[in-house]
Amino acid sequence: MEIYDSEEAQVDAIKSWWKENYVSILLGLGVGMAVILGWNFWQSYSKTKNEQASAQFSQLLKAVTENNLKSAEKLAMLTQEQYPSTAYADYSGLFEAEIKAEQGDLAAAKQVLEKLSASSDNAIGNLARIRLVRLMLGSGEFEQALQFINKIDPATSVNFAAGYDELVGDIYVALDRRDEARTAYENAKRKGAQSALLQLKLDDLTAPETISNAN
């Protein structure tokens, strides 16, 4: 550390140092303040956007409850357009696809679900994929549905594995591949699926001789 002969020399040194460095110091402080103010603004902006999206999504749910599908569809599309970075946009997409399917516009419903499937690996993405496969089944696109499921990354669908296995079983039933269907249903059951419907599907695939032996 430099030692000064007097307090006056020390003050002069400080003044000299300030003169040489004040621009960069003020710039640093300015950037720091801008970051803080920008973050606070973004937090406030995001909160406002989420609140607005939540209010609009509540209107969507009300319209669905009242079976006002025209209004619900419009609100679903608006929510996706106006609040694309919120979770409400994704949920609105699921509703839009469901409404279009109920209206018989399966091509439009598939388009919405394909977009959701491609843009997300979270729960919404998996729900969209499951619904997309069901639409494929309803349209008779059995092989395409099977190929679609086989391309899904298991790492991003662990919590939905049982649901996918049950869908695979449904596809194999449609293809009249009963042994493979039974295996898929058993896999679904082993992974946690316990619905009465799944058990009925398994019972329907039970070989007649097995039932006779059990009696």
Residue frames relative to the residue before (quaternion, step in Angstrom):
aa qw qx qy qz dx dy dz
M 1.0000 0.0000 0.0000 0.0000 0.00 0.00 0.00
E 0.4448 -0.6997 0.4901 0.2689 3.57 -0.88 0.89
I 0.2430 -0.7647 0.5842 0.1224 3.59 -1.00 0.94
Y 0.2343 -0.7910 0.5544 0.1104 3.56 -0.78 1.09
D 0.5719 -0.6302 0.4193 0.3160 3.55 -1.16 0.78
S 0.8110 0.0230 0.0195 0.5843 3.56 1.06 -0.66
E 0.6643 -0.4848 0.3882 0.4159 3.54 -1.34 0.24
E 0.6215 0.5518 -0.3354 0.4435 3.57 1.08 -0.74
A 0.6420 0.5148 -0.3172 0.4715 3.58 1.03 -0.80
Q 0.6362 0.5291 -0.3230 0.4594 3.52 1.05 -0.77
V 0.6442 0.5151 -0.3121 0.4715 3.57 0.98 -0.87
D 0.6450 0.5190 -0.3195 0.4611 3.59 0.99 -0.86
A 0.6401 0.5281 -0.3226 0.4553 3.56 1.02 -0.81
I 0.6449 0.5168 -0.3156 0.4662 3.57 0.99 -0.86
K 0.6435 0.5231 -0.3166 0.4605 3.57 0.98 -0.89
S 0.6582 0.5122 -0.3062 0.4590 3.56 0.97 -0.88
W 0.6535 0.5106 -0.3064 0.4673 3.56 0.98 -0.89
W 0.6475 0.5191 -0.3140 0.4611 3.59 0.99 -0.85
K 0.6401 0.5352 -0.3226 0.4470 3.55 0.99 -0.87
E 0.6976 0.4762 -0.2654 0.4649 3.58 0.99 -0.80
N 0.8189 0.3108 -0.1102 0.4697 3.58 1.00 -0.80
Y 0.4595 0.7291 -0.4468 0.2401 3.61 1.17 -0.21
V 0.6054 0.5717 -0.3667 0.4150 3.59 1.07 -0.72
S 0.7010 0.4579 -0.2752 0.4724 3.58 0.82 -1.01
I 0.6260 0.5354 -0.3421 0.4521 3.61 1.05 -0.69
L 0.6784 0.4826 -0.2889 0.4726 3.55 0.89 -0.97
L 0.6249 0.5340 -0.3345 0.4610 3.57 1.07 -0.77
G 0.6507 0.5195 -0.3075 0.4606 3.55 0.99 -0.88
L 0.6562 0.4979 -0.3047 0.4783 3.54 0.98 -0.85
G 0.6393 0.5358 -0.3215 0.4482 3.55 1.05 -0.84
V 0.6540 0.5009 -0.3114 0.4738 3.55 0.96 -0.88
G 0.6426 0.5310 -0.3196 0.4504 3.56 0.96 -0.87
M 0.6705 0.4869 -0.2947 0.4759 3.56 0.92 -0.90
A 0.6330 0.5336 -0.3326 0.4516 3.58 1.04 -0.81
V 0.6398 0.5216 -0.3222 0.4635 3.57 1.00 -0.83
I 0.6690 0.5002 -0.2978 0.4620 3.57 0.91 -0.95
L 0.6843 0.4759 -0.2826 0.4748 3.56 0.87 -0.98
G 0.6442 0.5284 -0.3171 0.4530 3.58 1.04 -0.83
W 0.6518 0.5081 -0.3078 0.4715 3.57 0.99 -0.85
N 0.6541 0.5064 -0.3144 0.4656 3.57 0.95 -0.86
F 0.6390 0.5176 -0.3207 0.4700 3.56 1.02 -0.83
W 0.6653 0.5073 -0.3062 0.4542 3.57 0.93 -0.93
Q 0.6311 0.5278 -0.3315 0.4618 3.57 1.00 -0.82
S 0.6706 0.4922 -0.2893 0.4736 3.57 0.92 -0.92
Y 0.6530 0.5194 -0.3027 0.4606 3.55 1.00 -0.92
S 0.6633 0.5076 -0.2992 0.4614 3.59 0.93 -0.93
K 0.6396 0.5247 -0.3199 0.4618 3.55 1.01 -0.85
T 0.6538 0.5109 -0.3075 0.4657 3.57 0.96 -0.89
K 0.6552 0.5160 -0.3072 0.4584 3.57 0.95 -0.92
N 0.6594 0.5070 -0.3072 0.4623 3.57 0.94 -0.88
E 0.6448 0.5191 -0.3191 0.4615 3.56 1.00 -0.82
Q 0.6578 0.5004 -0.3025 0.4748 3.58 0.99 -0.85
A 0.6546 0.5063 -0.3084 0.4690 3.56 0.99 -0.87
S 0.6340 0.5382 -0.3209 0.4532 3.56 1.04 -0.82
A 0.6541 0.5111 -0.3075 0.4652 3.57 0.96 -0.89
Q 0.6788 0.4802 -0.2970 0.4694 3.58 0.93 -0.87
F 0.6347 0.5244 -0.3275 0.4636 3.57 1.06 -0.74
S 0.6002 0.5491 -0.3504 0.4643 3.59 1.11 -0.64
Q 0.6310 0.5149 -0.3242 0.4812 3.58 1.06 -0.75
L 0.6210 0.5436 -0.3290 0.4588 3.56 1.06 -0.78
L 0.6618 0.5022 -0.3016 0.4679 3.58 0.89 -0.93
K 0.6332 0.5304 -0.3223 0.4625 3.57 1.03 -0.81
A 0.6579 0.5077 -0.3062 0.4643 3.57 0.96 -0.87
V 0.6389 0.5149 -0.3211 0.4728 3.58 1.03 -0.78
T 0.6463 0.5277 -0.3109 0.4550 3.57 0.96 -0.92
E 0.7225 0.4179 -0.2314 0.4998 3.56 1.02 -0.82
N 0.4318 -0.7306 0.4252 0.3146 3.57 1.37 0.12
N 0.3937 0.6789 -0.5020 0.3635 3.55 1.14 0.73
L 0.1237 -0.8681 0.4773 0.0571 3.55 0.46 1.26
K 0.6075 0.5618 -0.3587 0.4320 3.58 1.04 -0.68
S 0.6838 0.4634 -0.2750 0.4920 3.56 0.93 -0.94
A 0.6382 0.5369 -0.3241 0.4466 3.58 0.99 -0.84
E 0.6530 0.5149 -0.3141 0.4580 3.57 0.94 -0.85
K 0.6499 0.5174 -0.3096 0.4627 3.57 0.97 -0.89
L 0.6718 0.4920 -0.2931 0.4699 3.59 0.93 -0.90
A 0.6238 0.5405 -0.3374 0.4527 3.58 1.03 -0.77
M 0.6800 0.4812 -0.2864 0.4734 3.58 0.92 -0.88
L 0.6455 0.5235 -0.3192 0.4554 3.59 1.01 -0.81
T 0.6426 0.5330 -0.3227 0.4459 3.57 0.95 -0.87
Q 0.6630 0.4964 -0.3033 0.4712 3.57 0.99 -0.80
E 0.6783 0.4943 -0.2885 0.4607 3.58 1.02 -0.79
Q 0.7615 0.4157 -0.2001 0.4553 3.56 0.90 -0.99
Y 0.8044 0.1843 -0.0777 0.5595 3.59 1.08 -0.67
P 0.0385 0.8723 -0.4868 0.0242 3.60 0.82 0.98
S 0.6962 0.4855 -0.2808 0.4481 3.59 1.13 -0.55
T 0.6139 0.5442 -0.3525 0.4503 3.60 1.26 0.08
A 0.6160 -0.5463 0.4200 0.3818 3.56 -1.28 0.40
Y 0.5694 0.6098 -0.3796 0.3997 3.57 1.17 -0.57
A 0.5952 0.5685 -0.3633 0.4365 3.59 1.10 -0.62
D 0.6709 0.4955 -0.2961 0.4655 3.57 0.94 -0.90
Y 0.6576 0.4948 -0.3143 0.4732 3.58 0.92 -0.87
S 0.6258 0.5326 -0.3326 0.4627 3.57 1.05 -0.74
G 0.6098 0.5570 -0.3411 0.4489 3.56 1.10 -0.69
L 0.6316 0.5238 -0.3283 0.4679 3.57 1.02 -0.79
F 0.6579 0.4997 -0.3074 0.4721 3.56 0.98 -0.85
E 0.6380 0.5332 -0.3341 0.4438 3.57 0.95 -0.86
A 0.6576 0.5092 -0.3086 0.4615 3.58 0.94 -0.90
E 0.6512 0.5192 -0.3147 0.4554 3.57 0.97 -0.86
I 0.6536 0.5136 -0.3098 0.4616 3.58 0.96 -0.88
K 0.6646 0.4985 -0.3077 0.4639 3.58 0.92 -0.90
A 0.6349 0.5205 -0.3315 0.4649 3.59 1.03 -0.74
E 0.6504 0.5104 -0.3112 0.4687 3.58 1.00 -0.83
Q 0.6752 0.4765 -0.2819 0.4874 3.57 1.14 -0.62
G 0.5575 -0.6407 0.3678 0.3788 3.56 1.31 -0.04
D 0.5533 0.5913 -0.4008 0.4285 3.58 1.28 0.08
L 0.0824 -0.8523 0.5158 0.0267 3.57 0.46 1.23
A 0.6103 0.5608 -0.3585 0.4296 3.60 1.03 -0.69
A 0.6731 0.4769 -0.2939 0.4828 3.60 0.95 -0.87
A 0.6272 0.5347 -0.3335 0.4576 3.58 1.02 -0.79
K 0.6498 0.5109 -0.3114 0.4688 3.58 0.96 -0.86
Q 0.6331 0.5470 -0.3316 0.4360 3.57 0.98 -0.84
V 0.6557 0.5000 -0.3065 0.4756 3.58 0.96 -0.87
L 0.6912 0.4831 -0.2795 0.4590 3.59 0.88 -0.94
E 0.6165 0.5377 -0.3463 0.4593 3.59 1.05 -0.68
K 0.6383 0.5235 -0.3181 0.4661 3.56 1.04 -0.81
L 0.6674 0.4838 -0.2975 0.4817 3.59 0.93 -0.87
S 0.6403 0.5408 -0.3236 0.4391 3.58 0.98 -0.83
A 0.7108 0.4715 -0.2544 0.4557 3.55 0.97 -0.90
S 0.7273 0.4710 -0.2448 0.4351 3.58 1.07 -0.69
S 0.8097 0.2279 -0.0983 0.5318 3.59 1.16 -0.27
D 0.2124 -0.7598 0.6020 0.1230 3.54 -1.13 0.78
N 0.5212 0.6407 -0.4207 0.3753 3.58 1.24 0.17
A 0.8001 -0.2820 0.1992 0.4905 3.58 -1.26 -0.33
I 0.6343 0.5339 -0.3367 0.4463 3.58 0.95 -0.84
G 0.6514 0.5255 -0.3158 0.4470 3.57 0.91 -0.90
N 0.6791 0.4839 -0.2909 0.4690 3.57 0.96 -0.86
L 0.6211 0.5218 -0.3417 0.4746 3.59 1.02 -0.73
A 0.6412 0.5203 -0.3199 0.4645 3.58 1.00 -0.82
R 0.6567 0.5107 -0.3151 0.4568 3.59 0.96 -0.82
I 0.6445 0.5211 -0.3191 0.4597 3.56 0.96 -0.87
R 0.6803 0.4747 -0.2915 0.4763 3.59 0.91 -0.87
L 0.6158 0.5429 -0.3433 0.4562 3.57 1.09 -0.69
V 0.6485 0.5068 -0.3146 0.4729 3.59 0.97 -0.83
R 0.6328 0.5238 -0.3351 0.4615 3.59 1.00 -0.76
L 0.6381 0.5059 -0.3296 0.4777 3.59 1.03 -0.74
M 0.6229 0.5314 -0.3360 0.4656 3.58 1.03 -0.75
L 0.6296 0.5271 -0.3242 0.4697 3.56 1.00 -0.83
G 0.6779 0.5011 -0.2847 0.4564 3.55 0.92 -0.94
S 0.7040 0.4429 -0.2537 0.4938 3.56 1.19 -0.57
G 0.5287 -0.6555 0.3967 0.3653 3.57 1.28 0.01
E 0.4855 0.6551 -0.4413 0.3746 3.59 1.22 0.35
F 0.0142 -0.8739 0.4858 -0.0065 3.55 0.71 1.12
E 0.6921 0.4660 -0.2847 0.4720 3.57 0.80 -0.98
Q 0.6384 0.5259 -0.3248 0.4587 3.58 1.02 -0.80
A 0.6412 0.5260 -0.3183 0.4592 3.57 1.02 -0.82
L 0.6540 0.5109 -0.3087 0.4648 3.57 0.98 -0.85
Q 0.6511 0.5084 -0.3094 0.4710 3.58 0.97 -0.84
F 0.6303 0.5443 -0.3278 0.4461 3.56 1.02 -0.82
I 0.6700 0.4876 -0.3010 0.4721 3.61 0.89 -0.92
N 0.6617 0.5325 -0.3132 0.4248 3.59 0.93 -0.85
K 0.6669 0.4992 -0.2973 0.4665 3.59 1.22 -0.43
I 0.5251 0.6460 -0.4135 0.3688 3.60 1.24 -0.22
D 0.4474 -0.6954 0.5010 0.2555 3.56 -0.91 0.96
P 0.4223 -0.7291 0.4760 0.2519 3.64 -0.55 1.12
A 0.6089 0.5839 -0.3513 0.4060 3.58 1.10 -0.66
T 0.7372 0.3937 -0.2257 0.5006 3.59 1.11 -0.59
S 0.7413 0.3894 -0.2104 0.5046 3.59 1.27 0.00
V 0.2093 0.8266 -0.5017 0.1453 3.57 1.22 0.47
N 0.7216 0.4547 -0.2558 0.4552 3.58 0.83 -0.95
F 0.7149 0.4031 -0.2405 0.5183 3.58 1.28 -0.17
A 0.3320 0.7911 -0.4669 0.2142 3.57 1.31 0.13
A 0.6496 0.5199 -0.3231 0.4508 3.59 0.95 -0.85
G 0.6498 0.5229 -0.3104 0.4560 3.57 1.00 -0.83
Y 0.6539 0.4998 -0.3138 0.4735 3.56 1.00 -0.80
D 0.6421 0.5224 -0.3288 0.4546 3.60 0.97 -0.81
E 0.6423 0.5103 -0.3300 0.4671 3.58 0.99 -0.76
L 0.6359 0.5162 -0.3249 0.4729 3.58 1.04 -0.74
V 0.6146 0.5320 -0.3446 0.4696 3.58 1.03 -0.76
G 0.6294 0.5316 -0.3271 0.4628 3.57 1.03 -0.80
D 0.6435 0.5209 -0.3148 0.4642 3.57 0.99 -0.86
I 0.6451 0.5183 -0.3198 0.4614 3.58 1.00 -0.82
Y 0.6732 0.4937 -0.3015 0.4607 3.58 0.90 -0.89
V 0.5952 0.5398 -0.3607 0.4735 3.59 1.10 -0.64
A 0.6610 0.5076 -0.3020 0.4629 3.58 0.93 -0.92
L 0.7016 0.4345 -0.2514 0.5058 3.58 1.15 -0.66
D 0.4157 -0.7289 0.4380 0.3225 3.57 1.37 0.02
R 0.4483 0.6292 -0.4881 0.4060 3.55 1.01 0.89
R 0.1447 -0.8846 0.4395 0.0586 3.48 0.60 1.30
D 0.6519 0.5179 -0.3323 0.4431 3.61 0.91 -0.82
E 0.6720 0.4819 -0.2922 0.4804 3.55 0.98 -0.85
A 0.6062 0.5466 -0.3447 0.4636 3.56 1.13 -0.67
R 0.6541 0.5160 -0.3154 0.4544 3.57 0.92 -0.91
T 0.6443 0.5200 -0.3190 0.4612 3.58 0.97 -0.87
A 0.6564 0.5118 -0.3118 0.4583 3.59 0.93 -0.86
Y 0.6577 0.4985 -0.3109 0.4714 3.60 0.95 -0.84
E 0.6457 0.5101 -0.3216 0.4684 3.58 1.00 -0.79
N 0.6160 0.5316 -0.3367 0.4740 3.59 1.09 -0.71
A 0.6426 0.5222 -0.3172 0.4623 3.56 0.99 -0.86
K 0.6629 0.5006 -0.3037 0.4666 3.56 0.96 -0.86
R 0.6503 0.5247 -0.3092 0.4541 3.56 1.00 -0.84
K 0.7098 0.4509 -0.2482 0.4809 3.58 1.13 -0.68
G 0.7493 -0.4503 0.2045 0.4403 3.57 1.23 0.28
A 0.5247 0.6217 -0.4335 0.3875 3.60 1.19 -0.17
Q 0.0058 -0.8385 0.5423 -0.0537 3.59 -0.64 1.11
S 0.3366 0.7746 -0.4904 0.2149 3.61 1.13 0.36
A 0.5870 -0.5758 0.4427 0.3577 3.53 -1.22 0.59
L 0.6115 0.5618 -0.3451 0.4375 3.58 1.10 -0.69
L 0.6352 0.5204 -0.3301 0.4657 3.58 0.98 -0.81
Q 0.6491 0.5111 -0.3196 0.4640 3.58 0.96 -0.82
L 0.6266 0.5293 -0.3314 0.4662 3.59 1.03 -0.74
K 0.6340 0.5271 -0.3257 0.4628 3.55 1.03 -0.81
L 0.6548 0.5023 -0.3048 0.4755 3.56 1.00 -0.83
D 0.6446 0.5272 -0.3175 0.4535 3.58 0.95 -0.88
D 0.6468 0.5293 -0.3182 0.4476 3.59 0.99 -0.80
L 0.7068 0.4490 -0.2564 0.4827 3.57 1.18 -0.57
T 0.4659 0.6832 -0.4405 0.3493 3.57 1.29 -0.10
A 0.4738 -0.6933 0.4675 0.2764 3.58 -0.77 1.05
P 0.5750 -0.6201 0.4090 0.3430 3.61 -0.94 0.85
E 0.6538 0.5181 -0.3318 0.4404 3.60 0.99 -0.76
T 0.6018 0.5551 -0.3585 0.4486 3.58 1.13 -0.60
I 0.6485 0.5131 -0.3102 0.4690 3.55 1.01 -0.87
S 0.6443 0.5280 -0.3167 0.4537 3.59 1.00 -0.88
N 0.6655 0.5044 -0.3045 0.4583 3.58 0.94 -0.88
A 0.6360 0.5340 -0.3294 0.4492 3.54 1.06 -0.77
N 0.6601 0.4844 -0.3096 0.4834 3.59 1.10 -0.64
